[in-house]
């Protein structure tokens, strides 16, 4: 009888470990999602972006943005790039034609 009881306990143990592992995996994924996935840009890189550039030209100059936000009512898109200074980001605003209409830096509050 002891062997069947031990066998039953060993059957449930991996499932318990799997759920704990999944929880750890989900927490790690959430932490990565919170981190900026795009390229970090320097102040000198920001000067490469000019009004009228296409999204393809900006991506070629700066790389993949950390975030891309689309504003439906305004028909605009904003790409955000992280600066080396953790509290500063560089935004590139595109009009509805996909061309740069404005750029700017802003400070963000760190958690």
C-alpha positions, -999 to 999 in steps of 0.1 A, spaced: 0 0 0 28 24 7 41 21 -28 8 30 -44 4 60 -20 39 72 -29 32 66 -65 1 88 -62 20 115 -44 47 115 -70 20 118 -97 8 151 -82 42 166 -74 52 173 -110 19 191 -117 25 212 -86 60 220 -97 48 227 -132 23 253 -120 50 269 -98 73 270 -128 45 285 -150 40 312 -124 77 320 -124 77 321 -162 47 344 -163 63 368 -138 95 368 -159 75 375 -190 57 404 -173 90 419 -162 104 416 -197 72 432 -211 77 461 -187 112 466 -199 118 487 -230 124 462 -259 136 488 -285 169 503 -291 184 530 -269 192 562 -287 218 589 -279 211 626 -282 232 628 -313 210 600 -329 179 621 -324 192 648 -347 191 622 -376 153 624 -375 138 652 -396 102 663 -403 89 646 -435 109 613 -430 90 580 -435 87 554 -408 111 532 -428 137 560 -428 133 565 -390 136 528 -384 167 527 -405 182 556 -386 172 547 -350 162 510 -351 131 495 -335 112 518 -311 105 507 -275 68 515 -280 45 524 -308 12 541 -299 -16 548 -323 -41 575 -317 -73 566 -336 -91 600 -332 -60 619 -343 -49 594 -369 -13 597 -357 13 573 -344 40 580 -318 72 559 -316 91 561 -283 128 554 -279 146 550 -246 175 573 -239 205 560 -218 193 582 -190 165 559 -177 141 588 -171 143 604 -205 125 591 -237 126 604 -273 92 605 -291 88 606 -329 53 616 -340 40 605 -374 10 619 -393 -17 599 -410 5 598 -441 32 579 -421 57 608 -422 73 626 -392 54 656 -381 73 663 -348 99 650 -324 106 656 -287 121 645 -255 102 640 -223 109 629 -188 91 598 -175 86 589 -138 104 558 -128 85 532 -106 
